[in-house]
């Protein structure tokens, strides 16, 4: 039993998966933050363009 526990603790097969999950979560977080910062200005600009086109 002790040998199995030592093999389990020494195994690093799942470490790459954990790295990819953390990396993906970081990228998604950055994308969401950028989208949140840009979306309001984009909607305002689209409204201004729509008003301008409607007045022509």
OpenMM code with the backbone's topology and positions (N, CA, C; nanometers):
from openmm import Vec3, app, unit

residues = "UNK UNK UNK UNK UNK UNK UNK UNK UNK UNK UNK UNK UNK UNK UNK UNK UNK UNK UNK UNK UNK UNK UNK UNK UNK UNK UNK UNK UNK UNK UNK UNK UNK UNK UNK UNK UNK UNK UNK UNK UNK UNK UNK UNK UNK UNK UNK UNK UNK UNK UNK UNK UNK UNK UNK UNK".split()
positions = [
    Vec3(0.0820, -0.1190, 0.0000),
    Vec3(0.0000, 0.0000, 0.0000),
    Vec3(0.0868, 0.1260, 0.0000),
    Vec3(0.1940, 0.1223, 0.0777),
    Vec3(0.2840, 0.2369, 0.0847),
    Vec3(0.3484, 0.2642, -0.0508),
    Vec3(0.3852, 0.1583, -0.1222),
    Vec3(0.4488, 0.1728, -0.2540),
    Vec3(0.3501, 0.2348, -0.3533),
    Vec3(0.2239, 0.1926, -0.3482),
    Vec3(0.1229, 0.2496, -0.4380),
    Vec3(0.1027, 0.3983, -0.4098),
    Vec3(0.1019, 0.4361, -0.2830),
    Vec3(0.0844, 0.5765, -0.2451),
    Vec3(0.2040, 0.6591, -0.2929),
    Vec3(0.3230, 0.6060, -0.2795),
    Vec3(0.4417, 0.6775, -0.3253),
    Vec3(0.4408, 0.6937, -0.4773),
    Vec3(0.3996, 0.5892, -0.5506),
    Vec3(0.3892, 0.6006, -0.6965),
    Vec3(0.2845, 0.7055, -0.7356),
    Vec3(0.1721, 0.7071, -0.6640),
    Vec3(0.0667, 0.8042, -0.6929),
    Vec3(0.1160, 0.9467, -0.6690),
    Vec3(0.1837, 0.9702, -0.5590),
    Vec3(0.2336, 1.1038, -0.5272),
    Vec3(0.3448, 1.1478, -0.6213),
    Vec3(0.4221, 1.0539, -0.6740),
    Vec3(0.5318, 1.0868, -0.7648),
    Vec3(0.4830, 1.1061, -0.9087),
    Vec3(0.3657, 1.0575, -0.9398),
    Vec3(0.3134, 1.0669, -1.0762),
    Vec3(0.2786, 1.2110, -1.1105),
    Vec3(0.3169, 1.2529, -1.2306),
    Vec3(0.2857, 1.3891, -1.2748),
    Vec3(0.2088, 1.3888, -1.4063),
    Vec3(0.1359, 1.2839, -1.4350),
    Vec3(0.0638, 1.2719, -1.5604),
    Vec3(-0.0472, 1.3761, -1.5751),
    Vec3(-0.1101, 1.4178, -1.4675),
    Vec3(-0.2195, 1.5139, -1.4753),
    Vec3(-0.1743, 1.6590, -1.4673),
    Vec3(-0.0448, 1.6817, -1.4492),
    Vec3(0.0052, 1.8180, -1.4317),
    Vec3(-0.0147, 1.9019, -1.5573),
    Vec3(-0.0011, 1.8424, -1.6742),
    Vec3(-0.0189, 1.9161, -1.7990),
    Vec3(-0.1636, 1.9599, -1.8129),
    Vec3(-0.2557, 1.8746, -1.7737),
    Vec3(-0.3975, 1.9088, -1.7793),
    Vec3(-0.4280, 2.0273, -1.6893),
    Vec3(-0.3729, 2.0270, -1.5712),
    Vec3(-0.3938, 2.1376, -1.4785),
    Vec3(-0.3371, 2.2666, -1.5368),
    Vec3(-0.2205, 2.2590, -1.5966),
    Vec3(-0.1601, 2.3772, -1.6592),
    Vec3(-0.2501, 2.4335, -1.7683),
    Vec3(-0.3032, 2.3465, -1.8533),
    Vec3(-0.3897, 2.3925, -1.9619),
    Vec3(-0.5191, 2.4530, -1.9091),
    Vec3(-0.5745, 2.3955, -1.8037),
    Vec3(-0.6978, 2.4504, -1.7450),
    Vec3(-0.6715, 2.5897, -1.6893),
    Vec3(-0.5622, 2.6074, -1.6192),
    Vec3(-0.5284, 2.7387, -1.5630),
    Vec3(-0.5019, 2.8392, -1.6745),
    Vec3(-0.4282, 2.7994, -1.7764),
    Vec3(-0.3991, 2.8880, -1.8887),
    Vec3(-0.5275, 2.9285, -1.9617),
    Vec3(-0.6151, 2.8328, -1.9867),
    Vec3(-0.7408, 2.8617, -2.0551),
    Vec3(-0.8289, 2.9536, -1.9713),
    Vec3(-0.8351, 2.9306, -1.8416),
    Vec3(-0.9139, 3.0173, -1.7546),
    Vec3(-0.8598, 3.1601, -1.7566),
    Vec3(-0.7295, 3.1756, -1.7599),
    Vec3(-0.6697, 3.3087, -1.7670),
    Vec3(-0.7026, 3.3796, -1.8972),
    Vec3(-0.6955, 3.3075, -2.0079),
    Vec3(-0.7263, 3.3675, -2.1378),
    Vec3(-0.8729, 3.4078, -2.1445),
    Vec3(-0.9618, 3.3214, -2.0980),
    Vec3(-1.1051, 3.3536, -2.0976),
    Vec3(-1.1330, 3.4752, -2.0101),
    Vec3(-1.0687, 3.4847, -1.8964),
    Vec3(-1.0867, 3.5993, -1.8072),
    Vec3(-1.0442, 3.7286, -1.8747),
    Vec3(-0.9310, 3.7257, -1.9417),
    Vec3(-0.8829, 3.8453, -2.0122),
    Vec3(-0.9803, 3.8858, -2.1223),
    Vec3(-1.0305, 3.7890, -2.1971),
    Vec3(-1.1259, 3.8189, -2.3043),
    Vec3(-1.2538, 3.8796, -2.2485),
    Vec3(-1.3042, 3.8257, -2.1405),
    Vec3(-1.4266, 3.8795, -2.0791),
    Vec3(-1.4036, 4.0215, -2.0294),
    Vec3(-1.2897, 4.0483, -1.9685),
    Vec3(-1.2607, 4.1825, -1.9194),
    Vec3(-1.2488, 4.2825, -2.0345),
    Vec3(-1.1842, 4.2425, -2.1420),
    Vec3(-1.1717, 4.3307, -2.2584),
    Vec3(-1.3079, 4.3569, -2.3197),
    Vec3(-1.3887, 4.2526, -2.3332),
    Vec3(-1.5217, 4.2694, -2.3899),
    Vec3(-1.6058, 4.3632, -2.3037),
    Vec3(-1.5981, 4.3488, -2.1729),
    Vec3(-1.6739, 4.4360, -2.0830),
    Vec3(-1.6313, 4.5812, -2.0938),
    Vec3(-1.5030, 4.6047, -2.1134),
    Vec3(-1.4527, 4.7413, -2.1228),
    Vec3(-1.4891, 4.8059, -2.2557),
    Vec3(-1.4983, 4.7267, -2.3617),
    Vec3(-1.5178, 4.7809, -2.4958),
    Vec3(-1.6653, 4.7851, -2.5364),
    Vec3(-1.7477, 4.6991, -2.4788),
    Vec3(-1.8847, 4.6839, -2.5273),
    Vec3(-1.9683, 4.8114, -2.5133),
    Vec3(-1.9567, 4.8815, -2.4019),
    Vec3(-2.0367, 5.0031, -2.3834),
    Vec3(-2.0021, 5.1096, -2.4867),
    Vec3(-1.8750, 5.1323, -2.5078),
    Vec3(-1.8326, 5.2318, -2.6063),
    Vec3(-1.8743, 5.1917, -2.7472),
    Vec3(-1.8669, 5.0643, -2.7774),
    Vec3(-1.9047, 5.0159, -2.9099),
    Vec3(-2.0541, 5.0364, -2.9332),
    Vec3(-2.1348, 5.0062, -2.8339),
    Vec3(-2.2797, 5.0254, -2.8484),
    Vec3(-2.3134, 5.1735, -2.8625),
    Vec3(-2.2455, 5.2597, -2.7884),
    Vec3(-2.2675, 5.4033, -2.8006),
    Vec3(-2.2290, 5.4543, -2.9380),
    Vec3(-2.1162, 5.4084, -2.9882),
    Vec3(-2.0719, 5.4490, -3.1211),
    Vec3(-2.1685, 5.3991, -3.2279),
    Vec3(-2.2175, 5.2780, -3.2142),
    Vec3(-2.3139, 5.2244, -3.3107),
    Vec3(-2.4423, 5.3061, -3.3085),
    Vec3(-2.4856, 5.3479, -3.1909),
    Vec3(-2.6043, 5.4328, -3.1813),
    Vec3(-2.5839, 5.5673, -3.2483),
    Vec3(-2.4668, 5.6260, -3.2300),
    Vec3(-2.4347, 5.7541, -3.2941),
    Vec3(-2.4315, 5.7407, -3.4461),
    Vec3(-2.3741, 5.6329, -3.4937),
    Vec3(-2.3693, 5.6107, -3.6386),
    Vec3(-2.5113, 5.5906, -3.6937),
    Vec3(-2.5929, 5.5157, -3.6214),
    Vec3(-2.7316, 5.4959, -3.6631),
    Vec3(-2.8083, 5.6247, -3.6673),
    Vec3(-2.7881, 5.7112, -3.5693),
    Vec3(-2.8555, 5.8417, -3.5683),
    Vec3(-2.8088, 5.9277, -3.6853),
    Vec3(-2.6806, 5.9267, -3.7126),
    Vec3(-2.6269, 6.0053, -3.8230),
    Vec3(-2.6834, 5.9576, -3.9570),
    Vec3(-2.6842, 5.8264, -3.9755),
    Vec3(-2.7361, 5.7721, -4.1006),
    Vec3(-2.8854, 5.8012, -4.1118),
    Vec3(-2.9579, 5.7936, -4.0018),
    Vec3(-3.1013, 5.8211, -4.0047),
    Vec3(-3.1320, 5.9665, -4.0362),
    Vec3(-3.0426, 6.0570, -4.0031),
    Vec3(-3.0673, 6.1984, -4.0280),
    Vec3(-3.0308, 6.2406, -4.1705),
    Vec3(-2.9659, 6.1552, -4.2436),
    Vec3(-2.9232, 6.1905, -4.3806),
    Vec3(-3.0294, 6.1638, -4.4826),
] * unit.nanometer
topology = app.Topology()
chain = topology.addChain("A")
for resn in residues:
    res = topology.addResidue(resn, chain)
    for name in ("N", "CA", "C"):
        topology.addAtom(name, app.Element.getBySymbol(name[0]), res)
